[in-house]
């Protein structure tokens, strides 16, 4: 089959939607299909299945493809913005849900956020990751906490910097944030903060391999997002067995489980500082978080993601 994956993220970028599209392209090719990635569907372009990442930003491609090919399947992958931000206010997003043959969500909690008529055609396909087998990066002194996310408001990247300022003087915690500045104003603020906050540094964007090296040496992984559909970086931390501290959002609940002990309220710098301090000082607590990651790791195995796509294509009547 000819499958076209549409993503708003441009080629050559490290944006989450582009990374997801590239991984799905590889999986679908392994299943024997011809797969291409584009930013939009163009009139006259032939394919047997359209897979659209982001119901809102890919809405025009979904609509025009459905108008021209009413009998061909359309799979719409919902992002965190689709589910938790645009769901009730964006008419394009609602239209995409109506036009989709199947919906894909990246973690199980997302199903509960959908109306029943959409939930019936939604399938969970978790973003897989492979444990990093290479050598770790250069180990810095202290207790290393790593955050991997682009700088944009919904990720609340400077929450960690504010929490770091609340740590006691004897703390050895050092937080390093990796990701590009999608919001220039946040980039300027992050540079200023890096210059005056000895416990927090913005390191900018890195290659996937380099980010994995950094994660391999981390004492903890930190997620500060106000809303999350299903973090690829968190998948990497889970399969690596790294202790995870995260805002308690539906996306994180779906990935880590409701019983995870490393949650803190979104936007709460004091709660995060207290949790960081406990993770630094309480070895048993830290081991428990690492064990929780290892327990969840099989859910994010590449074979699981491949099997989920195979099952979805069979539902659509495709070999």
N, C-alpha and C positions, 0 to 999 in steps of 0.2 A: 504494500500500500504506500501511497505518497502522502506523507503527513507534513503539514506546515505548522510550525510553532511560532506564534506571534507574541512578541514581548516588547514593551515600550522602551526597554533598556538598550542603548546603542551597543553595537559590536565594539569589542576592545575594552569595555568598562568592567569594573569589578562589582557592579550593582547586583543586588540579590536576585532580581528577576532574570538577569542575564546568566548568572551562575546556574540557576535552576534550569533555565532553558538548555544550556549546554549539557548539563547532566542528563536531562530527559532525552535530548537528541542522541546521546551515547547509548542510553538504555534502549530506546526504540530502534536504533540501528542494530543493536545486538539481538533484538527480537525479529530482525529480518526486514525492516521497513526502510523506505527511502525518506529521509527526514531533512528538512531545511528550516532555518531560523530566519525570520524577518521582523521588522518593526511594525509592519502592517500587511494586511492582505490586499493585493492589487487586483483590479478588474482584469479578468481573463486568466489569472493564474490558476492552474489546475492542481487540485489535491483531493484526496479521498476523505481526509479528516482535517479539521482545523482545531488546533489546540491553542487557546488564547490565555496568556498569563495576564491577570489584572482585568477584572470585569469592567472597571470604570475607564481606565486609560486605553483599553483595547476595544471599547464599545463600538466604535465605528466599523472596525474590521468584522466584528461579530455580526453586526446588523447587515452590512452589505453582503457578506458571504452567505448569510441565511436567506436574504432576499433572492440572490442569484441561484443558490443551490438548496432549496428547501428540504430536500430529502437526504442530504449528506450530514453526517454527525458533526456536532460542534461541542468540544470539551472546554469548559471555562474553569481555569484555576483561580481560586479566590485568594487574594492576599489579605494581610491583616487590615490594610486600609479599606478594602472592600467590605470586610465582615464587621469591623468594629468602628469605622469612621463614616464611610459613605453609604452604609446600608440603608438608612432611612431618609437620607436627604438628597441623594443623587438619582435622578430619573434614568440616566444612562446605565447605572449599575443595575437597577431593578429590571430594566429591559434586557440586559445581558443574561440575568438569571432566568427570565422567561424564555429566551431564545435557546438557551443551552440544552443540548441533549443530555449531558452529564456535567456535574460540577465536581471539582477536585478541591479538597481542603487538606492542609498540611499537618493537622493535628486533630485529635478526637473532640476536644472541647468546642471546636468551631461548629460542629453539627448542631449543638444546642442553641447557637446564635441564629440559626436559619429557621424561617417559617417552615411548617410541616410540608407544604407542597414543594419546597425546594430541597428540604432534607431528604425526601424520598429519592431524589436523583443525585445526591451527593455521595462521594466516596472519599475515604481518607487514604492519602498516599504520603507517608512521612518521607522527609528529605534524608536520604541516607548519607553516610560518611564512612570512610575507611580509616582505621587507626594509623597514625603517622609512624612509619618505621625508620625514618632517618634520624640523624643526630640532632639533639636539641640545640637551640641557640646559646649564645654566651650567657652564663648565669650571673645575674647581678646579686649583690648582697641584699639581705633583708627578706621580707615576706612578699613574694611577687604575686600581684593580682593583675589579670589581663582582661581587657574589654576589647571586643572586635565588632565595631559597628561604625558606619558612616555618620558623620556629624550632620544631623537634622533634628528638628525640634521634637518629633515624635519619639526619638531614641533617648531624649533627655541626657545627653552625654556628660554634661557638667555636674550632674547630681553627684557623681563619684568624687569630683573635685571638692564639692562642698562637704561631703561626708569625710573626706580625708582631713580637712581642716579641723574637724571635731575630734580626731583621734588624740589620745594622750601623748605626752612628750616621749614616753619610752617605747612607743609602738615602732616596729620596724617595717610596717606596711608601705609598699611602693606600688602605686597603681599606674599601669601603662595602657593608654588607649590607642588602638590602631584603626584607621579608617580615613577615607578622604572627606574633605569639607564640602558636602553638597550644599550647605547653607554658608555663604561667605561670611556672614556676620558671626555665626558660631565658630567658624574657623579663626577669625580675628580674636574672638574671646578666648578660644582654646589656646592660642599662642600666648596671649597675655597671662592666662592662668598658669601655663607651663613655666613661665618665667618667674612667677612669684610663689608658686606652691611646690615645695620640695617633695611632697608625697604623691603628686599627680603629674603625669607627662602625656602630652599628645604626640604620638610618634608618626602620624600621617599614614598614608596608604602603603601597604606592602603587598608583595606577591602572595599567592595562596600558600606556596611552600614555606616562605619565610614566616607567615602568620602561624602556620602549624608548628614550626620550630619554636617560636615564642610560646605557644600554648603548651608544648611538650615540657617546658621548664617551669610552667606556672604552678604556684601553690593553690590558686583558685581562679575560676572564671567568673566574670561579673557581667550581668545583663541588667541595664537600667531603663529599658524601654517602657514608655507609657502604654503602648499597645504593640502586639506582636502576633503575626499570623503563624509563624513557624520558622524560627531562626536557624539558618544553616550553620552559623558559628556555634550555636548551642549544641547542634547535632555533633559537631566536631569535638566539643568538650565532653559530651556524654560518652562517645565511643573511646575517647582517650582515658576515661575514668577520672577526670579532673573534678574536684569539688566545685559545685555551682551555687552561686548566690544570685538571686534574680528577683525582680519585681513580681508581685503576685498578680499576673494578668492571665486572662483565659488561654492565650497562646502558650505561656510558660506552664500553666497547669496541664495543658494537653500534652506537653512534651515530657515534663518531669513527674507528673502524677500529683494528685491532691495531697498526698501525705509527705511531700518533700519538705524538709526542715530548713531549707536555705532561702525561704521567701521573705520579702519585706514589702511594705506598702509602696505603691508608686509615688514618687516625689518626696519620700520621707528620708531626708538626709540623716537625721538622728538615728532612725531605725537601722539604716544601712551602716552607719558608723559602729553601732553596737554589734551588728552581725559580723562585720569585718573583724572587730576586736575579738569576738568569741572564736571566729575561725582561726585567728592567729594564735590565740592562747590555749584553746581547748583541742588537744590532739585527737581525743576520742570523737568529738563533734566533727572534726575535719575528716577523720577516717570514715565516719558514717555517711558524710556527703559523697565521698569518693566511692563508697560501696553502692550508694544509691545510683550514681552514674553508671557504674558497671552493670547493675541489675537492669537498667533501662536500655543498655547498649544494643541487645539483640533486636529491639524494635526498629533500629536505624541501620540495620545491615543492608548493603546493596542488594542482596538476593531478595529481601522483603520488598524493596521498592520495585524491583524488576517484576516480581510476581504480581504485585498490585496493578502494574500497568498491563501485564498480560491478561489479567482477569477483566480489567476495564475494557480492553479491546474486544475480548470475547463477548462481553455484554452488548457491545455495539455491532456484533455480527461480523467482526473482522478476524481473520486467522492470525 
